[in-house]
């Protein structure tokens, strides 16, 4: 493949008004952008219209050395774990010469990347798709659930590698979709790509495998760094976890509850509360998502307009993320500048007669209590659901979508306030440090 008469993999020099850049020419998904891998290891994009001149310094494209990978034999004394990949950089090998990223999905390739695994468990590996986590839709939750149902009886546990941006949302979706789950399904991600020395990929994966092989846990959970150091990983509840930092390795936090356990790379496990294995006599049952459903999230903000509510009139459900303890929305007319708020209240009231509307709080920690202030009481009178619940906005969104996929409207409205998968704490224990 040629770009501006230069071949991918060649070392080139690009001159722009900002200066001269030298590096390896990489593939680009945008026709107007040239991508270079600089000597520093970082990639840079250059718009073609800004290029004054370009030339090839080394015309010979670099070829990667091929390694012979030997197939590993199954150890009968170890448990067997399936690693289900959804894409991303978690299990990818990066060429430091060409900068190309190649997915490593076979068990043998995984053991080459993470050799410690062969002493902990037998590894099976399978791809369930290749995509960025921000592109996940209800259809992809269904694909994952079906793959889990298909494979669960052949292994002792399943690990799903997943992009971190929506990892906690997928864990919630799977927790609802997989009924009567009798083996562990653990989601792991990586805040730092596998080619970086500070990558958390290996430790997160190893800790997840240690947890599966050494405990009787049989639910959906998340395994990510518990601290920014490599001290331990936290096993986090599927429906009560949130990504709280854009780049830190310990970005994930349990919300309104404690982590389930702490796991070290060497397999030391500490449950933070006594765990009782869930006993299921029935076989696993899938309760999937209606892929055509339209569920919205609307965040309260200053200077709102009633049209913002009206825009959801053709949706099937709506989450209102409001202010403070009541999940307050601007519905009070206090002067001649706030007359729009009466129209907002009227639109909300009209909407709740058509679809379920659920309140959450932007505070993340704590619960919604619409009994405290007049605004909250008005919201209840308008038909808004969610009083006394402590679900995160994302969990409420997934739960509402799942309920409307599997139950009639009336029953869905009733079940939104019932604790079905550990997503609701009716009593939140006080913690001196909550984050």
Beta strands, then each sheet from edge to edge (+ up, - down):
strand 1: 2-3
strand 2: 6-7
strand 3: 11-16
strand 4: 19-26
strand 5: 33-38
strand 6: 43-47
strand 7: 51-58
strand 8: 80-85
strand 9: 92-94
strand 10: 101-103
strand 11: 122-127
strand 12: 157-161
strand 13: 178-179
strand 14: 184-188
strand 15: 220-225
strand 16: 233-237
strand 17: 241-243
strand 18: 252-254
strand 19: 261-263
strand 20: 269-271
strand 21: 285-286
strand 22: 295-299
strand 23: 317-322
strand 24: 356-361
sheet 1: 1+ 2-
sheet 2: 6+ 5- 4+ 3- 7+
sheet 3: 11+ 8+ 12+ 14+ 15+ 16- 19+ 20-
sheet 4: 9+ 10-
sheet 5: 13+ 21-
sheet 6: 17+ 18-
sheet 7: 22+ 23+ 24+
end
